[in-house]
């Protein structure tokens, strides 16, 4: 239910120029901004846990060049006078419940705001009427239906991301209890990616779905469901508010990543993204190209693996998922929290893995069309673990095209 909490701003600081009538040039002469008729309302049609707007609301006026001309709190406005003096020109008034930029993603932190453009004419008074502040973010909650929870056999996590590199993680415990907190996301585009990883029916599972049409003032209620198909087999899906995709895209849960649903507006194809291998001479027998399966040579021969990623549409995202049939290797990877690595925004824990497998990383990757990297130094560490170790690289370009390329190192 829409709720308007109206606050009348009846005053502001009066800064009258000492020579108001000595106008030499109208462009530089002053006019007046009156807050006498200004009021701020808060539209809470998106239900939140926000407290009513109070004295901490910020009121900032920017000139045409983006410079601050006025910066006050609601309390200061109430304690001030009727008008302020401003040079003639164009301005924008911003009222907001939090001073400064809206954070990319935060828990239980709704931020309301609005803006109004106005102009000041020399010697004239300009009044701002009623302003209504609305939610500047997209609110997201996550839940699971009973059938889905019945299939849960271990801990899991749902990641929600609107701004690249700034996700929130909603935990799902092995006891089926889950995080019901509300996340609030700055809306820098119209896409939201929802990813689940966890243990379903005794197996590791990953599910991903991309949603379009994301905007401020929305409450997106993500819900994971399990259904049965006509053969009685379990299928899984991710629903969001009134957006429902009933496609049964998988009949069982496997250890491999399962993509549930696709962004219908996502460009098709891989955008020409490739990963090329350059094997130096002297390692032909020990380092064999079997597709993307590489036999790691023994210590008596030096391994040389140089790769080049080509991304014509410019890199936007670059991730690596690490898998292995050697439990000890995976335990070592877990020490660096590195089964899934965001190479553009890696965590502090991930730093350990880069000492072993020197993947390029950092925000400098964004916008690149060619990335060169050398995995040769991984030989010494990886020889300690026999088995097959797969590094699945997923590269997404600025147009939304992506290519997933696995590289498997075999230690015999």
C-alpha positions in Angstrom: 0.0 0.0 0.0 1.4 3.3 -1.0 2.3 5.4 1.9 3.3 9.1 1.7 5.1 10.6 4.6 5.1 14.3 4.0 7.8 16.6 5.4 7.4 20.4 4.8 10.7 22.2 4.4 9.7 25.7 5.4 13.1 27.4 5.5 16.7 27.6 4.4 19.7 29.7 5.1 19.4 33.2 3.6 22.6 34.4 1.8 21.7 37.8 0.3 24.4 39.5 -1.7 25.5 42.8 -0.4 24.9 44.7 -3.7 21.7 43.0 -5.0 20.7 45.9 -7.3 24.1 46.4 -9.0 23.7 43.9 -11.9 26.4 44.4 -14.5 25.8 41.2 -16.3 22.6 39.2 -15.9 24.5 35.9 -16.4 26.4 36.6 -13.2 23.6 38.3 -11.3 21.8 36.6 -8.5 18.3 35.3 -8.1 16.7 33.5 -5.2 15.7 29.9 -4.4 12.8 29.6 -2.0 12.1 26.5 0.0 8.9 28.0 1.4 6.7 25.8 -0.8 9.1 22.8 -0.9 7.9 19.5 0.7 9.4 16.0 0.5 7.3 12.9 0.6 8.5 9.3 0.8 6.7 6.7 -1.4 7.0 3.3 0.3 5.0 1.4 -2.3 7.9 -1.1 -2.3 7.7 -2.5 1.3 11.0 -2.1 3.1 12.3 -1.9 6.7 13.2 1.7 6.2 12.5 4.1 9.0 10.5 7.3 8.1 12.6 10.0 6.6 14.1 12.3 9.2 16.5 15.1 9.9 19.4 13.3 8.1 17.9 13.6 4.6 20.4 15.5 2.5 19.5 18.4 0.2 22.1 19.1 -2.4 21.9 21.7 -5.2 24.3 21.3 -8.2 25.0 23.9 -10.8 25.2 23.2 -14.6 28.8 22.1 -14.3 28.0 19.5 -11.6 29.5 21.6 -8.8 27.8 21.7 -5.4 26.1 25.1 -4.8 24.2 24.1 -1.7 24.7 21.1 0.7 22.4 20.9 3.8 20.5 18.4 5.9 16.8 18.4 6.5 17.5 19.6 10.1 19.5 22.6 8.8 16.8 23.5 6.4 14.2 23.5 9.2 16.5 25.7 11.3 17.2 28.2 8.5 15.5 31.1 6.8 13.3 31.3 3.8 15.6 31.8 0.8 19.1 31.4 -0.5 20.9 33.5 -3.1 22.3 31.8 -6.2 23.9 33.1 -9.4 21.5 33.0 -12.4 21.7 29.7 -14.3 20.5 26.1 -14.4 20.5 23.8 -11.3 19.5 20.4 -10.1 18.2 19.8 -6.6 18.8 16.3 -5.2 17.0 15.1 -2.0 18.2 11.7 -0.7 18.0 9.7 2.5 21.8 9.0 2.3 24.4 11.5 1.5 26.8 10.4 -1.3 26.7 7.6 -3.8 24.3 4.7 -3.6 26.3 1.5 -2.7 26.5 -1.2 -5.4 25.0 -3.8 -3.0 24.2 -3.8 0.7 22.0 -5.6 3.2 18.8 -4.0 4.7 19.8 -0.6 3.5 17.0 1.0 1.4 17.9 4.5 0.1 15.2 6.9 -1.1 15.7 10.0 -3.2 14.6 12.2 -6.1 15.8 15.1 -8.1 14.3 18.2 -9.7 15.8 20.6 -12.3 15.2 24.3 -12.0 16.6 27.6 -13.2 17.4 30.9 -11.4 16.7 34.2 -13.1 18.4 37.4 -12.0 16.4 39.3 -9.4 13.6 36.7 -9.4 12.5 34.1 -6.9 12.2 30.4 -7.9 10.2 28.0 -5.7 10.4 24.2 -5.7 7.1 22.5 -5.1 6.4 19.0 -3.7 9.0 16.3 -4.3 8.3 12.6 -3.7 11.3 10.4 -2.8 11.2 6.8 -4.1 13.4 3.8 -3.7 16.6 4.3 -5.7 17.6 0.6 -5.7 16.2 -2.8 -6.6 15.2 -4.9 -3.5 15.9 -8.6 -3.8 14.9 -11.5 -1.5 15.6 -15.2 -2.0 13.4 -18.2 -1.0 13.0 -21.9 -1.8 9.9 -24.1 -2.0 9.5 -27.1 0.2 10.2 -29.6 -2.5 13.5 -27.9 -3.4 14.6 -27.8 0.3 13.7 -31.6 0.6 16.4 -32.2 -2.1 19.0 -30.2 -0.3 21.7 -32.4 1.2 24.4 -29.9 2.1 25.1 -26.2 2.3 24.7 -23.9 -0.6 24.6 -20.2 -1.6 22.7 -18.0 -4.0 24.6 -15.1 -5.5 22.7 -12.1 -6.9 24.6 -9.6 -9.0 23.4 -6.4 -10.7 26.8 -4.6 -11.0 29.7 -6.7 -12.2 32.0 -7.7 -9.3 29.5 -6.6 -6.6 27.3 -9.6 -5.7 25.5 -10.4 -2.5 25.5 -14.0 -1.2 22.4 -15.5 0.4 23.4 -18.5 2.4 21.5 -21.8 2.5 22.5 -24.1 5.4 22.6 -27.9 5.4 19.8 -27.8 8.0 17.6 -26.1 5.3 17.5 -22.7 7.0 18.3 -19.9 4.7 19.1 -16.2 4.7 15.8 -14.2 4.3 17.5 -10.8 4.5 16.7 -8.2 1.8 19.5 -7.1 -0.4 19.4 -3.6 -2.0 21.2 -3.1 -5.3 22.2 0.0 -7.3 20.7 -0.3 -10.7 23.4 0.4 -13.3 21.8 -1.6 -16.1 18.7 -3.8 -16.6 20.1 -7.2 -16.0 20.3 -9.4 -12.9 22.2 -12.7 -12.7 21.1 -15.3 -10.1 23.5 -18.2 -9.5 23.1 -21.1 -7.1 25.7 -23.6 -6.1 25.3 -26.2 -3.5 24.6 -29.9 -2.7 21.4 -31.3 -4.2 20.5 -35.0 -3.7 24.1 -35.7 -2.7 25.6 -34.1 -5.8 27.3 -30.8 -6.4 25.0 -28.5 -8.5 25.2 -25.1 -10.1 22.2 -23.2 -11.6 22.3 -19.8 -13.3 19.6 -17.6 -14.7 19.7 -14.1 -16.1 16.7 -11.7 -15.8 16.0 -8.6 -17.8 13.8 -5.6 -17.0 15.5 -4.8 -13.7 14.9 -1.2 -12.4 14.8 0.9 -9.3 11.6 0.8 -7.2 11.2 -2.9 -7.7 11.1 -5.8 -5.3 12.4 -8.9 -7.1 11.5 -12.1 -5.1 13.7 -14.9 -6.3 12.3 -18.4 -5.6 13.9 -21.7 -6.3 11.4 -24.6 -7.1 11.5 -28.3 -7.7 8.9 -29.8 -9.9 8.2 -33.2 -11.5 8.0 -33.8 -15.2 5.7 -36.3 -16.9 8.1 -39.1 -16.2 8.2 -38.3 -12.5 11.8 -37.0 -12.6 12.8 -33.9 -10.7 13.3 -30.7 -12.5 14.5 -27.4 -11.0 13.8 -23.8 -11.9 14.3 -20.2 -10.7 11.3 -18.0 -10.6 11.2 -14.2 -10.0 8.1 -12.3 -9.0 5.7 -12.6 -11.9 8.3 -13.8 -14.4 8.0 -17.5 -14.7 9.9 -19.8 -17.0 8.4 -23.3 -17.0 10.9 -24.9 -19.4 12.2 -28.2 -18.0 15.8 -27.8 -18.9 17.3 -30.6 -16.9 15.9 -33.9 -15.7 18.4 -34.6 -12.9 21.2 -32.9 -11.0 24.7 -33.6 -12.1 28.1 -32.4 -10.8 28.4 -30.2 -13.9 27.0 -26.7 -14.1 23.3 -26.6 -15.2 22.1 -23.5 -16.9 18.4 -23.0 -16.1 16.9 -20.5 -18.5 18.7 -17.9 -20.8 18.4 -14.2 -21.1 16.1 -14.0 -24.2 17.8 -10.7 -25.3 21.3 -12.1 -24.9 23.3 -12.1 -28.2 23.7 -15.6 -29.6 27.1 -17.1 -30.3 30.5 -16.8 -28.7 31.3 -13.3 -30.2 34.5 -14.8 -31.7 36.0 -15.3 -28.3 38.9 -17.8 -28.6 41.7 -19.2 -26.4 44.7 -20.3 -28.4 47.6 -22.4 -27.2 51.3 -21.8 -28.0 53.5 -24.7 -27.1 57.2 -24.0 -27.4 59.5 -26.6 -28.9 61.1 -29.3 -26.8 57.9 -30.4 -25.1 56.0 -32.1 -27.9 55.9 -35.6 -26.3 55.4 -34.5 -22.7 52.9 -31.8 -23.5 50.4 -33.1 -25.9 47.5 -31.2 -27.4 44.5 -33.5 -27.0 41.9 -30.8 -27.6 42.3 -28.8 -24.4 43.8 -31.7 -22.5 47.4 -31.1 -21.6 49.8 -33.8 -20.2 52.0 -32.1 -17.6 55.7 -33.2 -18.2 57.8 -34.7 -15.4 60.3 -32.4 -13.6 63.1 -33.4 -15.9 61.4 -31.5 -18.7 60.3 -27.8 -18.3 56.7 -27.2 -19.0 55.9 -24.2 -21.3 52.2 -23.3 -21.7 51.5 -19.9 -23.2 47.9 -18.9 -24.0 46.2 -16.0 -25.7 42.6 -15.1 -25.2 41.1 -13.1 -28.1 37.9 -11.1 -27.3 36.8 -9.0 -30.3 33.9 -7.5 -28.3 36.2 -6.5 -25.3 36.3 -8.3 -22.0 33.5 -7.6 -19.5 33.8 -10.7 -17.3 36.4 -13.4 -17.0 36.0 -16.3 -14.5 37.7 -19.6 -13.8 36.1 -22.7 -12.2 38.5 -25.3 -10.9 37.6 -29.0 -10.7 39.7 -32.1 -10.1 39.4 -35.9 -9.5 42.0 -35.5 -6.7 40.5 -34.7 -3.3 43.8 -33.4 -2.0 44.1 -31.0 -4.9 40.6 -29.7 -4.2 41.4 -29.3 -0.5 44.4 -27.1 -1.4 42.3 -25.1 -3.8 39.7 -24.6 -1.0 42.4 -23.0 1.2 42.4 -20.1 -1.3 38.6 -20.2 -1.8 39.4 -20.7 -5.4 37.0 -23.2 -6.9 35.3 -20.2 -8.6 37.5 -17.2 -9.3 36.4 -13.8 -10.7 39.6 -12.8 -12.3 38.5 -9.2 -12.6 37.5 -8.8 -9.0 39.3 -11.7 -7.1 39.0 -12.0 -3.3 42.0 -11.5 -1.0 42.0 -15.3 -0.4 42.4 -16.0 -4.1 45.8 -14.4 -4.0 47.4 -17.7 -3.0 46.2 -19.5 -6.1 47.8 -16.9 -8.4 51.2 -17.8 -6.9 50.6 -21.4 -8.1 48.6 -20.9 -11.3 49.6 -17.4 -12.5 46.3 -16.3 -14.2 46.2 -12.6 -15.2 43.8 -10.8 -12.9 42.6 -7.3 -11.9 40.3 -4.6 -13.3 42.8 -3.9 -16.1 41.3 -6.9 -17.9 38.1 -5.0 -18.6 38.0 -3.7 -22.1 40.9 -5.8 -23.4 40.6 -7.5 -26.7 43.7 -9.7 -26.2 45.0 -11.2 -23.0 48.3 -13.1 -22.9 49.2 -15.4 -20.0 51.7 -18.1 -19.2 50.9 -21.1 -16.9 54.3 -22.6 -17.1 55.1 -21.8 -13.5 52.3 -24.1 -12.4 54.3 -27.2 -13.2 56.2 -27.5 -9.9 53.1 -27.2 -7.7 50.7 -29.3 -9.9 53.1 -32.3 -10.2 52.4 -33.0 -6.5 48.8 -34.0 -7.4 48.2 -36.9 -9.7 44.9 -36.9 -11.7 43.0 -34.5 -14.0 42.6 -30.9 -13.0 40.3 -28.8 -15.1 40.3 -25.1 -15.3 37.1 -23.9 -17.0 37.5 -20.3 -18.3 34.3 -18.3 -19.1 34.9 -15.1 -20.9 32.0 -12.6 -21.6 32.3 -9.6 -23.8 30.7 -6.1 -23.6 27.8 -7.3 -25.8 26.9 -10.2 -23.6 28.4 -12.9 -25.8 30.4 -15.5 -24.0 32.5 -18.6 -24.5 33.4 -21.3 -22.0 36.7 -23.0 -22.6 37.9 -25.9 -20.3 41.7 -26.6 -20.0 42.5 -29.9 -18.4 46.0 -30.6 -17.0 46.8 -34.3 -16.6 49.4 -35.4 -14.1 50.3 -39.1 -14.7 
